[in-house]
Amino acid sequence: MVVSVRLFAGLRERAGAARVEVELAEPATVADLLAALELAPRSCVAAINREYADPGARIAPGDEVALVPPVSGGDGTVRRVRVTGERLDVAALSAAVREPRAGAVVLFEGVTRDVPELDYEAYAEMAEARLEAIAAEEAERHGLCAVAVEHRTGTVPLGEPSVIVAASAPHRAEAFDGARAVIDRVKAEAPIWKVEVSAAGRRRVEGTLPPV
């Protein structure tokens, strides 16, 4: 069977294309795909139908397959999750998580520093699904009232936010802990990559492989 594979970040740059066609014998696994592409087992992680998959996972005809290189990272309600090329609105995310039972609202902004701009690339459909899952899981774990997460793609100039996490809870400890847990997991799990852009040129920021 012929498998169409989406590529991102460094893999896309090396291949010179955002998608490659790979012929595999059936039944095929992720390990077979990596071997066909001559990729080391821990050089990237495969996603099948927008879910991370281990090397033994089967690939069926018609599956949406992507290769993800290392990424640049209770009764709660997920109010707003978005991956967008537009500028992020801190006030809008803060307002999204406010409600009568919330005594604390914590906002985290990750902003461009040290370089004139950062250039972000994302596997947007999967990234939004991961952001929503992370927000829901951490809301339950920390007893949050509400969570909102947005991540920007494209060019983000110096001083502007590329990611915002807003979390509300009855008390400040839960709000701080929940917001910290969300952003830590977003950085580790969401298929999003960044390149530093300066007068010296473009430098891809190395990351870590997301957990499978």
Residue pairs with C-beta under 8 A, 6 or more apart in sequence:
1 23
1 24
1 25
1 26
1 28
1 61
2 21
2 22
2 23
2 24
3 21
3 22
3 23
3 24
3 28
3 33
3 59
3 63
3 65
4 19
4 20
4 21
4 65
5 19
5 20
5 21
5 22
5 33
5 37
5 65
5 66
5 67
6 18
6 19
6 64
6 65
6 66
6 67
6 123
7 15
7 17
7 18
7 19
7 20
7 66
7 67
8 18
8 66
8 67
8 68
8 69
8 121
8 122
8 123
8 191
8 193
9 69
9 121
9 193
9 204
10 69
10 193
10 204
11 44
11 67
11 69
12 18
13 204
20 37
22 33
22 36
22 37
23 36
24 32
24 33
24 36
24 59
25 32
26 61
27 58
28 58
28 59
29 55
29 56
29 57
29 58
29 59
30 46
30 48
30 53
30 54
30 55
30 56
30 57
30 59
31 41
31 55
31 56
32 59
33 46
33 59
33 65
34 40
34 41
34 43
34 44
34 46
34 55
37 67
39 67
41 55
42 209
43 69
44 67
44 68
44 69
44 70
44 209
45 52
45 53
45 67
45 68
45 209
45 210
45 212
46 52
46 53
46 55
46 57
46 65
46 66
46 67
46 68
47 53
47 65
47 66
47 67
47 68
47 123
47 126
47 191
48 57
48 59
48 63
48 64
48 65
49 63
49 64
50 64
50 66
50 125
50 126
50 129
52 68
52 210
52 211
52 212
53 212
54 212
59 65
66 123
66 126
66 191
68 123
68 191
68 209
68 210
69 193
69 207
69 209
70 206
70 207
70 208
70 209
70 210
71 187
71 188
71 189
71 190
71 191
71 192
71 193
71 207
71 208
71 209
71 210
72 120
72 187
72 192
72 193
72 194
72 205
72 207
73 186
73 187
73 188
73 189
73 190
73 192
73 207
73 208
74 139
74 140
74 141
74 142
74 143
74 144
75 139
75 140
75 143
76 135
76 136
76 138
76 139
76 140
76 142
76 143
76 144
76 145
76 146
76 147
76 178
77 139
77 145
77 146
77 147
78 132
78 135
78 136
78 139
78 146
78 147
78 148
79 96
79 97
79 146
79 147
79 148
80 92
80 93
80 96
80 148
80 149
80 150
81 128
81 131
81 132
81 135
81 148
81 149
81 150
82 128
82 149
82 150
82 151
83 122
83 124
83 127
83 128
83 131
83 150
83 151
83 152
83 153
83 192
84 150
84 151
84 152
84 153
85 152
85 153
85 154
86 152
87 152
87 160
88 150
88 152
88 160
88 161
88 162
88 163
88 164
90 107
90 109
90 161
90 164
93 107
93 148
93 150
93 164
93 166
94 105
94 107
94 166
96 146
96 148
96 166
97 105
97 145
97 146
97 147
97 148
97 166
97 167
97 168
98 105
98 146
98 168
99 145
99 146
99 168
101 145
101 170
102 145
102 146
102 168
102 169
102 170
102 175
103 169
103 170
103 171
103 172
104 168
104 169
104 170
104 171
104 172
104 174
104 175
104 176
105 166
105 167
105 168
105 175
106 166
106 167
106 168
106 172
106 175
106 176
106 178
106 179
107 164
107 165
107 166
107 179
108 163
108 164
108 165
108 166
108 179
108 180
108 183
109 161
109 163
109 164
110 161
110 162
110 163
110 164
110 183
111 159
111 160
111 161
111 162
112 118
112 156
112 157
112 158
112 159
112 160
112 162
113 158
113 159
114 196
115 158
115 196
115 197
115 198
116 157
116 158
116 197
116 198
116 199
117 155
117 156
117 157
117 158
117 197
118 155
118 156
118 162
118 194
118 195
118 196
118 197
119 154
119 155
119 156
119 194
119 195
119 197
119 202
120 151
120 152
120 153
120 154
120 156
120 162
120 192
120 193
120 194
120 195
121 153
121 192
121 193
121 194
121 195
122 151
122 153
122 190
122 191
122 192
122 193
123 191
123 192
124 153
126 191
127 151
127 190
127 191
127 192
130 186
130 189
130 190
130 191
131 149
131 151
131 186
131 190
134 149
134 182
134 185
134 186
134 189
134 190
135 147
135 148
135 149
135 182
136 147
138 144
138 147
138 167
138 178
138 181
138 182
138 185
139 146
139 147
139 167
139 178
141 178
141 181
142 167
142 169
142 174
142 177
142 178
142 181
143 169
143 170
143 174
143 178
144 167
144 168
144 169
144 174
144 175
144 178
145 168
145 169
145 170
146 166
146 167
146 168
147 165
147 166
147 167
147 168
147 178
147 182
148 164
148 165
148 166
149 163
149 164
149 165
149 166
149 182
149 186
150 163
150 164
151 162
151 163
151 186
151 190
151 192
152 161
152 162
152 163
153 192
155 197
156 162
162 194
163 183
163 186
165 179
165 182
165 183
165 186
166 179
167 175
167 178
167 179
167 182
168 175
169 175
169 178
188 208
188 210
188 211
189 210
189 211
190 210
191 210
193 204
193 205
193 207
194 204
194 205
195 202
195 203
195 204
195 205
196 202
196 203
196 204
196 205
